[in-house]
Amino acid sequence: MSEARALDDAPWLTSGPAARVLALLNGDGEEARVVGGAVRNALLKIPIGDIDIATTALPDEVVRRAKAAGIKSVPTGIEHGTVTLVVERHPFEVTSLREDTETYGRKAKVAFGRDWVRDAERRDFTINGLSVDADGVVHDHVGGLADIAARRVRFIGDAGERIAEDYLRILRFFRMHAAYGSGEPGRAGYLACIGGRAGLANLSAERVRMEMLKLLVAEGALVAVTAMADGGLLLPILGGVSYIGPLATMISAESMLGLGASPIRRLGALAVAVTEDARRVAARLRLTNVEAKTLDSMGHRWWRLSGMDEATARRRLYRLGEDQYRDRLLLAWARAGGHHDAAYWREFAGLPQRWRAPKFPLKATDFILRGIAEGPALGHVLTLAEDAWLAADFPLDPSALSDIADQTVARFTRDHRL
């Protein structure tokens, strides 16, 4: 199977750093092409990210040509044929054409070659198996052009065999479908993922985390995650109950509020009902400290943000800060289901924009002057005073503040009288 077409509107092929690398590697019996995601995205007319290049030249020849041209080369994966060239501060991964001679799990024995067809056939999905040369001609040896036109994610070759080579391809199948597919996932690939789900246990948590967080913010995340849940693929990943309805509401709420898609917010909606869930998920996916703390905060008494009045909402915002307040409120909204009382949730989600909490105006000196000695007692009194100030709805009037200080000291003295 081989098809070619011209890639329109790709100025990065004719000028700039990528064009310079292609010119460097073409000629004298060698050929280079841009491969993978950059070609896919250019055909879909969506922004491209990293530009990866494949070449018939061996790694030593790539390094030699780069040195002769004054281009920095870094042997980032030279044992697998990959050299990174840095041109105008842009890194380009350049990989010599390869073909698998033996595969076992993630690892494979590879041999360098000069066959573009064999190189394409060792990739995962047809939409990632395309290449484009310096003249803008797209080469398709695996049926990727038709699948891009149909917005279809399909394994190259036998799906079960490709999954057995690397079980992370199960997650990549759903992530790619969420990002580039349309409708339901392809049946053959879907069934192969279900058949290989036991292999998910062999994956490192870091690799699973990376794929899941990318999947959750893709445009078609809900369809893909629902299919994963239906196929029994979420339980071995998250280790607990999955909540598809709250995830749907979270996605809708983010859109309604004009917020960017947050992978941790969406993970919370999908997997967290209480803080114990948050800790389990954080451990299983080895979330970063920041991600784990965010998830833990979301799961902590989120139900208290349902049915608030304005004064209560202000106190919650003051205690939590804007980011934690919004994330926890959105989890409460997601748990409420659908668009039930959406006006309530929108009103309190907008609280940080219409009201900014003042700083607690009383200081340690205010209580030292009232006879409280420095030390643990002073810290306790400040906490009591702050609670009273919040209960009084953040007064700033000096007289009201003086009354709060006097009453707090009196209460503390009474409660701690020997």
C-alpha positions as CSV (number, residue, x, y, z in Angstrom):
1,M,0.0,0.0,0.0
2,S,1.6,3.3,-1.0
3,E,0.0,6.7,-1.7
4,A,1.5,10.2,-2.0
5,R,0.0,13.7,-2.0
6,A,1.3,17.2,-1.6
7,L,1.3,18.9,1.8
8,D,-0.1,22.4,1.3
9,D,0.6,25.4,3.6
10,A,3.7,24.1,5.4
11,P,6.2,27.0,5.3
12,W,8.4,25.2,7.9
13,L,9.4,22.7,5.1
14,T,10.8,25.4,2.8
15,S,12.5,27.8,5.2
16,G,13.6,27.9,8.8
17,P,15.3,25.3,11.1
18,A,13.5,22.2,9.9
19,A,14.2,23.0,6.3
20,R,17.8,23.5,7.1
21,V,18.1,20.0,8.8
22,L,16.4,18.4,5.8
23,A,18.8,20.1,3.4
24,L,21.7,19.0,5.6
25,L,20.7,15.3,5.5
26,N,19.5,15.1,1.9
27,G,22.0,14.4,-0.9
28,D,25.1,12.3,-1.5
29,G,23.0,9.2,-1.6
30,E,20.9,9.9,1.6
31,E,17.3,11.0,2.1
32,A,15.6,12.6,5.1
33,R,11.9,13.2,5.8
34,V,9.7,14.6,8.5
35,V,7.8,11.8,10.2
36,G,5.0,11.2,12.7
37,G,3.0,13.7,14.6
38,A,4.1,16.9,12.7
39,V,2.9,15.4,9.4
40,R,-0.4,14.2,11.0
41,N,-1.1,17.6,12.5
42,A,-0.2,19.5,9.4
43,L,-2.7,17.4,7.4
44,L,-5.3,18.0,10.0
45,K,-4.4,21.7,9.9
46,I,-3.8,21.9,13.7
47,P,-0.7,23.3,15.4
48,I,2.3,21.1,15.2
49,G,4.7,20.5,18.1
50,D,8.0,18.7,17.8
51,I,9.3,18.0,14.4
52,D,10.9,14.6,14.2
53,I,13.0,13.6,11.2
54,A,14.0,10.1,9.8
55,T,16.9,9.6,7.5
56,T,18.6,6.8,5.6
57,A,22.0,8.1,6.9
58,L,23.5,6.3,9.8
59,P,24.0,8.1,13.2
60,D,27.7,8.6,12.6
61,E,27.0,10.3,9.2
62,V,24.4,12.5,10.8
63,V,26.9,13.7,13.4
64,R,29.6,14.2,10.8
65,R,27.3,16.3,8.6
66,A,26.2,18.4,11.6
67,K,29.7,19.0,12.7
68,A,30.7,20.1,9.2
69,A,27.8,22.6,9.1
70,G,28.6,23.9,12.6
71,I,25.4,22.4,14.1
72,K,25.3,21.0,17.6
73,S,24.5,17.3,17.9
74,V,23.6,15.5,21.0
75,P,23.6,11.6,21.1
76,T,20.3,11.4,23.0
77,G,19.5,7.8,21.9
78,I,22.4,6.9,19.6
79,E,22.2,3.2,20.4
80,H,18.7,3.3,18.9
81,G,19.8,5.5,16.0
82,T,18.6,8.9,17.4
83,V,20.7,12.0,17.4
84,T,19.3,15.4,18.4
85,L,20.4,18.4,16.3
86,V,19.9,21.9,17.7
87,V,19.4,24.5,15.0
88,E,18.5,28.1,16.0
89,R,17.8,26.8,19.5
90,H,15.2,24.3,18.1
91,P,15.9,20.6,18.9
92,F,15.2,18.1,16.2
93,E,15.3,14.3,16.9
94,V,16.9,12.7,13.9
95,T,16.6,8.9,13.7
96,S,18.1,6.5,11.2
97,L,15.6,4.2,9.4
98,R,15.1,1.1,11.4
99,E,13.2,-2.2,11.3
100,D,12.5,-4.6,14.2
101,T,14.2,-7.9,14.0
102,E,12.8,-9.1,17.3
103,T,10.4,-7.7,19.8
104,Y,9.6,-8.5,23.5
105,G,7.4,-6.1,25.4
106,R,8.7,-2.5,25.2
107,K,12.1,-3.6,24.0
108,A,13.0,-4.6,20.5
109,K,16.1,-5.6,18.6
110,V,16.4,-3.2,15.7
111,A,18.6,-3.1,12.6
112,F,19.3,0.1,10.6
113,G,18.0,0.0,7.1
114,R,17.1,2.1,4.0
115,D,13.5,1.0,3.5
116,W,10.9,3.6,4.2
117,V,8.1,1.1,4.0
118,R,9.6,-1.1,6.8
119,D,10.3,1.9,8.9
120,A,6.7,3.0,8.6
121,E,5.4,-0.4,9.4
122,R,7.1,-0.5,12.8
123,R,5.2,2.5,14.0
124,D,2.0,2.3,16.1
125,F,-0.9,3.9,14.2
126,T,-1.5,4.6,10.6
127,I,-2.0,8.3,11.2
128,N,1.5,8.3,12.8
129,G,3.1,6.3,9.9
130,L,3.2,9.2,7.4
131,S,6.3,11.0,6.2
132,V,6.9,14.2,4.1
133,D,9.9,15.0,2.1
134,A,11.6,18.4,1.6
135,D,9.5,18.9,-1.6
136,G,6.3,18.6,0.5
137,V,5.3,15.2,-0.9
138,V,3.5,13.1,1.8
139,H,4.4,9.4,1.6
140,D,1.8,6.9,2.9
141,H,2.8,3.2,3.1
142,V,0.2,2.2,5.7
143,G,-3.1,3.8,4.8
144,G,-2.8,6.8,7.1
145,L,-4.1,9.4,4.6
146,A,-7.5,7.6,4.4
147,D,-7.6,7.2,8.2
148,I,-6.9,10.9,8.7
149,A,-9.7,11.8,6.3
150,A,-12.0,9.5,8.2
151,R,-10.7,10.7,11.6
152,R,-10.0,7.0,12.4
153,V,-7.3,5.7,14.7
154,R,-6.1,2.3,13.5
155,F,-3.2,0.1,14.4
156,I,-0.6,-0.7,11.8
157,G,-0.8,-4.4,11.1
158,D,-2.3,-6.8,13.7
159,A,-3.6,-4.8,16.6
160,G,-3.0,-7.5,19.2
161,E,0.6,-8.0,18.1
162,R,1.3,-4.2,18.2
163,I,-0.1,-4.0,21.7
164,A,2.0,-7.0,22.9
165,E,5.1,-5.1,21.7
166,D,4.3,-2.3,24.1
167,Y,1.2,-2.3,26.3
168,L,1.3,1.4,26.6
169,R,-0.2,1.4,23.2
170,I,-3.5,0.6,24.8
171,L,-3.5,4.0,26.5
172,R,-2.1,5.6,23.4
173,F,-5.0,4.2,21.3
174,F,-7.5,5.9,23.5
175,R,-5.5,9.1,23.7
176,M,-5.1,9.3,20.0
177,H,-8.8,8.6,19.5
178,A,-9.6,11.4,22.0
179,A,-7.3,13.8,20.2
180,Y,-7.8,12.9,16.5
181,G,-10.6,10.4,16.2
182,S,-14.3,10.8,15.5
183,G,-17.2,8.7,16.8
184,E,-16.6,5.5,18.7
185,P,-13.1,3.9,18.8
186,G,-12.4,1.4,15.9
187,R,-13.8,-2.0,16.9
188,A,-10.7,-4.1,16.0
189,G,-8.4,-1.9,18.0
190,Y,-10.8,-1.6,20.9
191,L,-11.2,-5.4,21.2
192,A,-7.5,-5.8,21.0
193,C,-7.0,-3.3,23.9
194,I,-9.6,-5.2,26.0
195,G,-7.8,-8.5,25.2
196,G,-4.5,-7.1,26.2
197,R,-5.6,-5.2,29.4
198,A,-3.7,-7.6,31.7
199,G,-0.5,-6.1,30.3
200,L,-1.3,-2.7,31.8
201,A,0.1,-4.1,35.1
202,N,3.5,-4.2,33.5
203,L,3.7,-0.5,32.8
204,S,5.5,2.0,35.0
205,A,3.2,4.4,36.8
206,E,5.1,7.4,35.3
207,R,4.3,6.3,31.7
208,V,0.6,5.7,32.6
209,R,0.4,9.1,34.3
210,M,1.7,10.8,31.2
211,E,-0.8,9.2,28.9
212,M,-3.8,9.6,31.2
213,L,-3.2,13.3,31.8
214,K,-2.8,13.9,28.1
215,L,-5.9,11.9,27.4
216,L,-8.1,13.7,29.9
217,V,-7.6,17.1,28.3
218,A,-8.1,16.0,24.7
219,E,-11.2,17.2,22.9
220,G,-12.8,13.7,22.8
221,A,-11.8,12.7,26.3
222,L,-15.3,11.8,27.4
223,V,-16.0,9.3,24.6
224,A,-12.5,7.7,25.0
225,V,-12.7,7.4,28.8
226,T,-16.3,6.0,28.6
227,A,-15.1,3.4,26.2
228,M,-12.2,2.5,28.5
229,A,-14.6,2.2,31.4
230,D,-17.0,0.0,29.4
231,G,-14.0,-2.3,28.4
232,G,-12.8,-2.7,32.0
233,L,-9.6,-0.8,31.3
234,L,-9.9,1.9,34.0
235,L,-10.0,-0.3,37.1
236,P,-6.4,-1.6,36.6
237,I,-5.3,1.9,36.1
238,L,-7.1,3.8,38.8
239,G,-7.7,0.9,41.3
240,G,-11.2,2.0,42.2
241,V,-14.6,3.2,41.0
242,S,-14.8,5.5,38.0
243,Y,-17.4,8.2,37.8
244,I,-18.2,9.0,34.1
245,G,-21.2,11.3,34.9
246,P,-19.2,13.7,37.1
247,L,-16.4,13.7,34.4
248,A,-19.0,14.8,31.8
249,T,-20.3,17.5,34.1
250,M,-16.7,18.7,34.9
251,I,-15.9,19.0,31.2
252,S,-19.2,20.9,30.6
253,A,-18.6,23.2,33.6
254,E,-15.1,24.1,32.5
255,S,-16.5,25.0,29.1
256,M,-19.3,27.0,30.6
257,L,-16.9,29.0,32.7
258,G,-14.4,29.5,29.9
259,L,-11.7,27.7,31.8
260,G,-8.9,25.7,30.2
261,A,-9.1,21.9,30.4
262,S,-7.3,20.8,33.6
263,P,-6.1,17.2,33.7
264,I,-6.1,17.1,37.5
265,R,-9.6,18.6,37.9
266,R,-10.9,16.0,35.4
267,L,-9.0,13.2,37.1
268,G,-10.7,14.3,40.3
269,A,-14.1,14.2,38.7
270,L,-13.4,10.8,37.3
271,A,-11.9,9.1,40.3
272,V,-12.2,11.0,43.5
273,A,-15.2,11.0,45.9
274,V,-13.2,11.3,49.2
275,T,-9.6,12.1,50.1
276,E,-8.8,8.4,50.4
277,D,-9.5,8.1,46.7
278,A,-7.2,11.1,45.9
279,R,-4.3,9.5,47.8
280,R,-4.8,6.1,46.1
281,V,-4.9,7.6,42.6
282,A,-1.9,9.9,43.4
283,A,0.1,6.9,44.5
284,R,-0.9,4.6,41.6
285,L,-0.1,7.3,39.0
286,R,2.8,8.7,40.9
287,L,1.5,12.2,40.5
288,T,3.9,15.1,41.3
289,N,3.7,16.6,44.7
290,V,1.7,19.6,43.4
291,E,-0.7,17.4,41.5
292,A,-1.2,15.1,44.5
293,K,-1.9,18.1,46.8
294,T,-4.4,19.6,44.3
295,L,-6.2,16.3,44.0
296,D,-6.2,15.8,47.8
297,S,-7.6,19.3,48.4
298,M,-10.4,18.7,45.8
299,G,-11.5,15.6,47.6
300,H,-11.6,17.1,51.1
301,R,-15.2,17.9,52.1
302,W,-16.2,19.1,48.7
303,W,-19.8,18.6,49.7
304,R,-19.6,21.6,52.0
305,L,-19.6,23.8,48.9
306,S,-23.1,22.8,48.0
307,G,-25.9,25.0,49.2
308,M,-23.7,27.9,50.5
309,D,-24.8,31.4,51.0
310,E,-22.6,34.3,50.0
311,A,-21.0,34.7,53.4
312,T,-20.1,31.1,53.7
313,A,-18.7,31.1,50.1
314,R,-16.5,34.1,51.1
315,R,-15.1,32.2,54.1
316,R,-14.4,29.1,51.9
317,L,-12.6,31.3,49.4
318,Y,-10.6,33.0,52.1
319,R,-9.5,29.7,53.6
320,L,-8.7,27.8,50.4
321,G,-7.4,30.5,48.1
322,E,-8.7,31.1,44.6
323,D,-7.3,27.9,42.9
324,Q,-8.3,25.4,45.5
325,Y,-11.7,27.1,46.0
326,R,-12.4,26.8,42.3
327,D,-11.2,23.3,41.9
328,R,-13.2,22.0,44.9
329,L,-16.3,24.0,43.9
330,L,-16.1,22.4,40.4
331,L,-15.8,18.9,41.9
332,A,-18.9,19.7,44.0
333,W,-20.7,20.8,40.8
334,A,-19.6,17.7,39.0
335,R,-20.9,15.5,41.9
336,A,-24.2,17.4,41.8
337,G,-24.7,16.0,38.2
338,G,-25.7,17.5,34.9
339,H,-26.6,21.2,34.7
340,H,-28.7,20.9,38.0
341,D,-29.0,24.5,39.4
342,A,-26.2,25.7,37.1
343,A,-26.9,29.3,38.0
344,Y,-25.9,28.6,41.6
345,W,-22.6,27.0,40.6
346,R,-21.8,29.8,38.1
347,E,-22.5,32.4,40.7
348,F,-20.1,31.0,43.2
349,A,-17.5,30.0,40.6
350,G,-17.4,33.7,39.7
351,L,-16.9,34.8,43.3
352,P,-13.1,35.3,43.0
353,Q,-13.7,37.8,40.1
354,R,-16.2,39.9,42.0
355,W,-14.8,39.8,45.5
356,R,-11.2,39.7,46.8
357,A,-10.6,38.6,50.4
358,P,-8.9,41.2,52.5
359,K,-5.9,40.3,54.6
360,F,-6.5,39.6,58.3
361,P,-5.9,43.0,59.8
362,L,-5.2,42.1,63.5
363,K,-1.5,41.5,64.4
364,A,0.4,39.8,67.2
365,T,1.1,43.2,68.8
366,D,-2.6,43.8,69.2
367,F,-2.8,40.8,71.6
368,I,0.6,41.3,73.3
369,L,-0.7,44.8,74.3
370,R,-3.7,43.0,75.8
371,G,-1.5,40.8,78.0
372,I,-1.0,37.7,75.9
373,A,2.6,36.4,76.1
374,E,4.6,35.4,73.0
375,G,4.6,31.7,72.4
376,P,1.9,29.0,71.7
377,A,-0.8,30.9,73.5
378,L,-0.3,33.9,71.2
379,G,-0.7,31.7,68.1
380,H,-3.8,30.2,69.5
381,V,-5.4,33.6,70.2
382,L,-4.6,34.8,66.7
383,T,-6.4,31.7,65.3
384,L,-9.4,32.4,67.5
385,A,-9.5,36.0,66.5
386,E,-9.3,35.2,62.8
387,D,-12.2,32.8,63.2
388,A,-14.2,35.5,64.9
389,W,-13.3,38.0,62.2
390,L,-14.5,35.6,59.4
391,A,-17.7,34.9,61.3
392,A,-18.3,38.7,61.4
393,D,-17.9,38.9,57.6
394,F,-14.5,40.5,57.4
395,P,-15.0,43.8,59.1
396,L,-12.2,46.4,58.7
397,D,-13.7,49.1,61.0
398,P,-11.2,49.8,63.9
399,S,-14.0,49.7,66.5
400,A,-15.2,46.3,65.3
401,L,-11.6,45.0,65.2
402,S,-11.0,46.2,68.7
403,D,-14.1,44.5,69.9
404,I,-13.0,41.2,68.3
405,A,-9.6,41.5,69.9
406,D,-11.1,42.2,73.4
407,Q,-13.7,39.4,73.1
408,T,-11.1,36.9,71.9
409,V,-8.7,37.7,74.8
410,A,-11.6,37.5,77.3
411,R,-12.7,34.1,75.9
412,F,-9.1,32.8,75.9
413,T,-8.5,33.9,79.5
414,R,-11.8,32.4,80.6
415,D,-11.2,29.1,78.9
416,H,-7.7,28.8,80.2
417,R,-8.2,30.1,83.8
418,L,-6.7,27.7,86.3
